[in-house]
Amino acid sequence: MTDSISREDLFDVSDKVALITGASSGIGLHLCSMLLERGCRVIGISRTATKATDLGHLGGKYGNVFLPIDMDVSNPDSVNSAFDRIGKEFPCIDIVVNNAGTVTPKRATETSEKDWGLVVDTNLTGPFLVSRSAIPSMTRGGSIIQIASIGAFKAFVGLSAYSASKAGLVMLARTLALELGSQDIRVNVVSPGYVITPMNSEFLSGPQGEKVRKQIPLERFAEASDLDGAILFLASSASKYVTGACLHVDGGWGIV
Ligand SMILES: NC(=O)c1ccc[n+]([C@@H]2O[C@H](COP(=O)([O-])OP(=O)(O)OC[C@H]3O[C@@H](n4cnc5c(N)ncnc54)[C@H](OP(=O)(O)O)[C@@H]3O)[C@@H](O)[C@H]2O)c1
């Protein structure tokens, strides 16, 4: 039997070190802020993390440690040199959120190898490289959360590279869960439906978006904050016996 957790501590992440990729925009930017607010020390990763003005104020705002790091998650050299720097400031990492992602919506017949490579390298190879580099620092155990998408489970015209990369990410999570359980590192997936962010706000506010909205059982798109509960659950001891799982945060769209 493991220790039971008091009700107050169930979702506690204070003093944990969290590394979030895709921190300069949308969901990742929001998650940095949410975890800082709850007392985490946060490493925010993106290709432009140190330049992104929205990130600059976060550390000061919550009086907590925020470290922005420039890293291209799809480039092994960039990942390795960024982790050299991270290791000097944070020898131990507790939470990794592989959130950086990209999409080039095109039918498969119009998708070039370059388009395919960009999406798969960012959305699938990136989380592999980042997880592989972070795992040796997860010496207290911890939680890796892969941000997939409803596209990993449901087919959409124009999203072959994106959906294939996200489906691969789900299986990467399950394999890592199997390999890392003995180190008490849990690996899980959060699979959002549409979340209003710069990635898609134009599409969602147009007529096509309205058509999609009507199909969603909860009849609305998500805000980034709709992911908070799932992230806090999987990042904290509340989910201490959960690994290899996928939480669908999609307003029920996946069941339609
Ligand atoms: N929004 C949705 O409806 C939705 C739905 C399901 C799943 N998701 C997933 O949620 C995640 C975040 O999406 P979002 O909507 O917040 O997107 P977003 O606003 O476009 O932000 C994407 C983030 O990823 C970073 N990024 C892109 N390529 C990178 C690379 N090679 N290396 C490092 N960072 C990189 C970008 O920063 P830089 O440009 O500075 O590098 C940015 O911070 C993605 O994985 C996406 O697939 C989103």
The ligand as an ORCA input file, in Angstrom:
! r2SCAN-3c Opt
* xyz 0 1
  N      -5.793     24.517    -30.598
  C      -6.461     23.390    -30.791
  O      -7.642     23.381    -31.187
  C      -5.810     22.082    -30.527
  C      -6.610     20.925    -30.538
  C      -6.027     19.698    -30.280
  C      -4.672     19.631    -30.010
  N      -3.931     20.770    -30.012
  C      -2.503     20.634    -29.743
  O      -2.158     21.477    -28.668
  C      -0.824     21.937    -28.838
  C      -0.764     23.461    -28.721
  O      -1.588     24.026    -29.725
  P      -1.938     25.580    -29.762
  O      -3.270     25.674    -30.375
  O      -1.695     26.214    -28.455
  O      -0.879     26.081    -30.858
  P      -0.162     27.499    -31.100
  O      -0.897     28.604    -30.435
  O       0.074     27.558    -32.569
  O       1.231     27.298    -30.348
  C       2.156     26.349    -30.795
  C       3.383     26.452    -29.915
  O       4.320     25.458    -30.339
  C       5.599     26.090    -30.505
  N       6.337     25.369    -31.525
  C       5.955     25.093    -32.799
  N       6.932     24.426    -33.433
  C       7.940     24.278    -32.524
  C       9.211     23.676    -32.576
  N       9.669     23.068    -33.682
  N       9.995     23.710    -31.464
  C       9.553     24.317    -30.332
  N       8.365     24.901    -30.228
  C       7.567     24.880    -31.319
  C       5.268     27.535    -30.904
  O       6.304     28.434    -30.528
  P       7.457     29.011    -31.496
  O       6.804     29.388    -32.786
  O       8.025     30.128    -30.705
  O       8.428     27.894    -31.633
  C       4.074     27.801    -29.994
  O       4.520     28.167    -28.703
  C      -0.361     21.400    -30.193
  O       0.368     20.219    -30.012
  C      -1.658     21.101    -30.912
  O      -1.512     20.100    -31.884
  C      -4.463     21.992    -30.266
*
